Amino acid sequence: MKLYELATTPSARRLNIFLAEKGVDIARIQVDVRAGANLTEEFKAISANGRIPLLELDDGSYLCESVDICRYFDELYPDELALFGDSPLARARVEMWHRIVELDGLIPAFQAFRNLSGVYRDRETCVPAWGEESRARVQAFLPRLERRLAEADYLAGERYSIADIAAYVLIGFLPRLGMEVTSMPHIQRWLARVNGRPALAGC
Ligand SMILES: N[C@@H](CCC(=O)N[C@@H](CS)C(=O)NCC(=O)O)C(=O)O
C-alpha cells in the first residue's frame, strides 16, 4: 500500500495522527497540491475526490477521504484503542462528536482559509464574504467545544477517539485563521492531555 499526501496539510495530518496511534507505517508519496499536482488528468483518474490523502491498495485500487481511510485501517488492524468506539453506544457517541467537529468546526475552518487566503485561487472562485462567515462560524463553535470539554475528559466521553483527533487538528489549524483558544481552560486541559500522547510526538 502507498499513501499519497502532503504531510503539512490538515487532512493528511488527521490521517497521520490516526496511523501513528495505531502504529501503522506505510510508504508515503508527497503530492504538492498547493502547486496543483492533484489537478492533472492522471491524478484525477485515480482519486475520486481529486484530493489528498489518497490510499493506493495492493490490488491497484484507491481509497480517498481521510476518515474512510482511517476506518479501513481500524478494521484491518483492530486494537484496544478502538478509536471509533468499542460498543454500540460508544460508536454512536464517537460518530456524533466526530461529525459535530467536522461539520461545525473543520469544514468551516477550511472554507475560511481557502476563501480568505486564496490559496487555491487557481482552481476555484474565492468569496471573501464566505470566508468571513465561515471564520465567524468557527469562532462560534469554540465555546461549544469548551463546554463539552468542561463535562468530559474527551469529546466522546471517558476515552480518546477519532473525534479528539479531528478537534486536535482543528485547534492546530486556528492560527492560520488568526484565532486561538488560550482563554479556554477546559480546551487547554484537554490539549495538555492529548499532547502527552506518545503518538503525537512525531505529528
Ligand atoms: N474530505 C477530504 C478533504 C481532503 C482535502 O480537502 N484535501 C486538501 C488538502 S487538506 C486537498 O487535497 N486540497 C487540494 C485541492 O483542493 O485542490 C478528506 O478528508 O480527505
The ligand as an SDF file (V2000), in Angstrom:
LIG
                    3D

 20 19  0  0  0  0  0  0  0  0999 V2000
  -12.8280   15.4400    2.7480 N   0  0  0  0  0  0  0  0  0  0  0  0
  -11.4660   15.2270    2.2910 C   0  0  0  0  0  0  0  0  0  0  0  0
  -10.7790   16.5660    2.1820 C   0  0  0  0  0  0  0  0  0  0  0  0
   -9.4260   16.4380    1.5420 C   0  0  0  0  0  0  0  0  0  0  0  0
   -8.8270   17.7900    1.2500 C   0  0  0  0  0  0  0  0  0  0  0  0
   -9.5360   18.8200    1.2330 O   0  0  0  0  0  0  0  0  0  0  0  0
   -7.5200   17.7870    0.9690 N   0  0  0  0  0  0  0  0  0  0  0  0
   -6.8650   19.0220    0.6270 C   0  0  0  0  0  0  0  0  0  0  0  0
   -5.6010   19.1780    1.4590 C   0  0  0  0  0  0  0  0  0  0  0  0
   -6.0870   19.4630    3.1730 S   0  0  0  0  0  0  0  0  0  0  0  0
   -6.5120   18.9970   -0.8480 C   0  0  0  0  0  0  0  0  0  0  0  0
   -6.1540   17.9660   -1.3990 O   0  0  0  0  0  0  0  0  0  0  0  0
   -6.6250   20.1710   -1.4910 N   0  0  0  0  0  0  0  0  0  0  0  0
   -6.3100   20.3370   -2.8690 C   0  0  0  0  0  0  0  0  0  0  0  0
   -7.4300   20.9780   -3.6370 C   0  0  0  0  0  0  0  0  0  0  0  0
   -8.4520   21.3570   -3.0400 O   0  0  0  0  0  0  0  0  0  0  0  0
   -7.2840   21.0960   -4.8650 O   0  0  0  0  0  0  0  0  0  0  0  0
  -10.7090   14.3050    3.2660 C   0  0  0  0  0  0  0  0  0  0  0  0
  -10.9940   14.3820    4.4710 O   0  0  0  0  0  0  0  0  0  0  0  0
   -9.8660   13.5260    2.8260 O   0  0  0  0  0  0  0  0  0  0  0  0
  1  2  1  0
  2  3  1  0
  2 18  1  0
  3  4  1  0
  4  5  1  0
  5  6  2  0
  5  7  1  0
  7  8  1  0
  8  9  1  0
  8 11  1  0
  9 10  1  0
 11 12  2  0
 11 13  1  0
 13 14  1  0
 14 15  1  0
 15 16  2  0
 15 17  1  0
 18 19  2  0
 18 20  1  0
M  END
$$$$
